[in-house]
């Protein structure tokens, strides 16, 4: 399944000479929320003191002392590209989360000092309300993320792999009027891109029903155990009584024989 980003971070990048005579890199955001398997852009602007000419710009990943161009990193091979000063990461993976820094080197071998740029990624999660369900009960399923998505993201709901919503919707909730024990209780949500008609990976929740039949079976089982226990108790009492009667008769007979 192809996955594409439904909202890119776009910014006009204007490098220039610093009016204050300082080395500066400014990121459009210090934390980026993106979906796994999507594409994300990380943008920045930079400035430097007068008298310098920028010979090279690049991004690197990890701690500040590791200034290797991330395009040379095996982890990012065919995975990233530079668009001006913008870093574009395609087909995001969980392992891509971390610190990204922009660097530029001038003709006087001066290197910029940059601030940390944190990139974090989202995982969708499906929650059910209420948690414990009974047959025929109304249920609300929510497809949520750990940080706020922008308005361009839309959702699609599926039941047992079949779409139950009419195309893309901006509503991240699915309302079920009633739940039946005859249904396979698997629902999933996906974040989609209505412009390109693509969806991201599905995230599934299984609804567990607390059905009356279970109560009946449990009651019957308890009744069966209780009856069995009662029968066993009565049989033991009968055996004890028979044993006492037998012992008493035997004693009397012995006594009569002695006389």
C-alpha positions in Angstrom: 0.0 0.0 0.0 1.5 3.3 -1.0 1.7 6.0 1.6 2.0 9.7 1.2 2.1 12.6 3.4 -1.2 14.5 3.6 0.5 17.7 4.8 4.0 18.8 4.0 6.0 21.5 5.9 6.8 24.1 3.3 8.7 27.3 3.9 10.6 29.7 1.7 14.2 29.5 2.8 16.2 32.7 2.5 19.8 32.4 3.5 21.6 35.6 4.0 24.2 37.7 5.8 23.5 38.2 9.5 22.8 41.8 10.4 24.1 41.1 13.9 27.3 39.5 12.6 26.4 36.2 14.2 26.2 32.6 12.9 22.6 31.6 13.0 20.3 28.7 12.0 16.6 29.0 12.6 14.3 26.0 12.2 10.7 26.4 11.3 9.8 23.9 14.0 11.8 22.2 16.7 9.4 19.3 16.8 7.8 17.6 13.8 4.9 15.2 14.1 4.6 12.9 11.1 3.1 9.5 10.3 5.1 6.4 9.7 5.5 5.6 6.0 4.8 9.2 5.0 7.1 12.0 3.8 8.2 15.0 5.8 10.1 18.2 5.1 12.3 19.9 7.7 13.1 23.5 6.9 15.4 26.2 8.2 16.9 29.5 7.4 20.5 30.5 8.1 22.7 33.6 8.2 26.4 34.3 8.8 28.8 37.3 9.3 29.7 39.4 6.3 32.8 38.4 4.4 32.0 34.7 4.1 30.9 32.7 1.2 28.9 29.5 1.8 30.6 26.5 0.0 28.6 23.6 1.4 25.3 23.0 3.2 24.1 19.7 4.6 22.1 17.9 7.3 23.4 15.4 9.8 21.8 13.1 12.2 22.6 12.3 15.8 24.8 14.1 18.4 26.4 17.5 17.6 29.9 16.0 17.2 28.8 13.6 14.5 28.7 15.9 11.5 28.6 13.3 8.7 26.3 14.2 5.8 23.3 12.0 6.4 23.1 11.3 2.7 26.2 9.2 3.2 24.6 7.3 6.1 23.6 3.8 5.3 20.4 4.2 7.2 19.3 7.1 4.9 20.5 5.7 1.6 17.8 6.5 -1.0 15.7 7.7 1.8 16.4 11.4 2.0 17.0 14.3 -0.4 17.8 18.0 -0.1 15.6 20.6 -1.6 17.5 23.8 -1.1 18.1 24.0 2.6 15.2 21.7 3.2 15.6 18.1 4.3 13.0 15.7 2.9 12.7 12.3 4.5 10.7 9.7 2.5 8.9 6.6 3.7 9.4 7.5 7.4 10.4 4.7 9.8 10.3 4.6 13.6 14.1 4.4 13.5 14.3 7.8 11.8 13.1 9.6 14.9 15.9 11.6 16.6 17.9 14.8 16.3 18.6 16.4 12.9 20.9 19.4 12.5 21.7 21.7 9.6 25.3 22.8 8.9 26.9 25.1 6.5 30.6 25.6 5.7 32.1 28.8 4.3 35.1 29.5 2.2 37.0 30.4 5.3 36.4 26.8 6.7 34.0 28.2 9.3 31.2 25.8 10.3 27.9 26.9 11.7 26.9 26.1 15.3 23.3 24.8 15.3 20.6 24.1 17.8 19.1 20.6 18.2 16.2 19.8 15.9 14.0 17.1 17.2 11.8 15.0 15.0 9.2 12.7 16.5 6.8 10.4 14.8 3.2 9.4 15.4 1.5 6.1 15.8 -2.3 5.9 15.5 -4.2 4.2 18.2 -7.8 3.1 18.3 -9.7 3.3 21.6 -13.1 2.1 22.5 -15.7 3.7 24.8 -16.9 2.0 27.0 -14.0 -0.5 27.5 -16.3 -3.4 28.6 -19.1 -4.0 26.2 -22.4 -5.9 26.3 -24.4 -7.1 23.4 -26.6 -4.3 22.0 -24.7 -1.5 23.6 -23.7 1.7 21.8 -20.0 2.1 21.2 -17.7 5.0 20.2 -14.4 4.2 18.5 -11.7 6.9 18.4 -8.8 7.0 16.0 -6.3 9.3 17.8 -2.7 10.4 17.7 -0.2 11.5 20.3 0.0 15.0 18.8 -2.4 17.1 16.8 -2.6 16.5 13.1 -3.5 19.4 10.8 -6.9 19.9 9.1 -5.7 18.2 5.8 -5.6 14.8 7.4 -8.7 12.6 7.0 -9.7 9.2 8.3 -11.2 6.0 6.9 -12.8 3.3 9.0 -12.9 -0.4 8.2 -14.7 -3.4 9.6 -13.1 -6.7 9.1 -11.1 -5.2 6.2 -14.1 -3.6 4.5 -14.6 0.1 4.4 -17.6 1.3 6.4 -17.3 5.0 5.9 -18.2 6.8 2.7 -14.8 7.7 1.5 -12.5 10.0 3.5 -13.9 11.9 6.5 -12.5 14.4 8.9 -14.3 12.8 11.8 -11.9 10.6 13.8 -14.8 8.8 15.6 -16.9 5.9 14.5 -20.3 5.5 16.2 -21.8 2.0 16.5 -25.5 1.9 17.4 -25.2 -1.6 18.8 -22.8 -4.5 18.8 -23.8 -8.0 18.2 -22.1 -11.2 19.2 -22.6 -12.5 15.7 -20.2 -9.9 14.3 -16.5 -10.3 14.1 -15.4 -7.4 16.3 -12.5 -6.0 14.4 -12.4 -2.4 13.4 -9.5 -0.4 12.0 -8.8 3.2 11.1 -6.4 4.8 8.7 -5.3 8.3 8.0 -5.8 9.2 4.3 -4.9 11.8 1.7 -8.1 12.7 -0.2 -6.2 14.6 -2.9 -4.1 11.5 -3.9 -6.7 8.9 -2.8 -4.1 7.1 -0.7 -4.2 5.7 2.8 -1.6 4.9 5.5 -1.4 1.7 7.4 -4.4 0.4 9.3 -4.5 0.3 13.1 -6.9 -2.3 14.5 -8.9 -2.7 17.6 -10.8 -5.9 18.6 -14.0 -5.3 20.5 -14.5 -7.8 23.3 -18.2 -8.4 24.1 -19.4 -9.4 27.6 -22.3 -11.5 26.4 -25.3 -12.8 28.4 -24.7 -16.3 27.1 -21.5 -16.4 29.0 -23.4 -15.7 32.2 -25.9 -18.4 31.4 -23.1 -21.0 30.8 -21.3 -19.8 33.9 -24.5 -20.1 35.9 -25.2 -23.6 34.6 -21.7 -24.7 35.3 -21.9 -23.4 38.9 -25.3 -25.2 39.2 -23.8 -28.4 37.9 -20.8 -28.1 40.3 -23.2 -27.3 43.2 -25.5 -30.3 42.4 -22.5 -32.6 42.0 -21.0 -31.4 45.3 -24.4 -31.9 46.9 -24.8 -35.4 45.5 -21.3 -36.3 46.6 -22.0 -34.9 50.1 -25.3 -36.9 50.3 -23.6 -40.1 49.2 -20.9 -39.6 51.8 -23.5 -39.0 54.5 -25.4 -42.1 53.4 -22.2 -44.1 53.5 -21.5 -42.8 57.0 -25.0 -43.6 58.1 -24.8 -47.1 56.6 -21.5 -47.7 58.2 -22.8 -46.6 61.6 -25.9 -48.8 61.2 -23.8 -51.7 60.2 -21.4 -51.2 63.1 -24.3 -50.9 65.6 -26.0 -54.1 64.3 -22.7 -56.0 64.4 -22.1 -54.9 68.0 -25.6 -56.0 69.1 -25.1 -59.4 67.4 -21.8 -59.9 69.1 -23.4 -59.0 72.4 -26.2 -61.4 71.9 -23.7 -64.1 71.1 -21.8 -63.5 74.3 -24.9 -63.9 76.3 
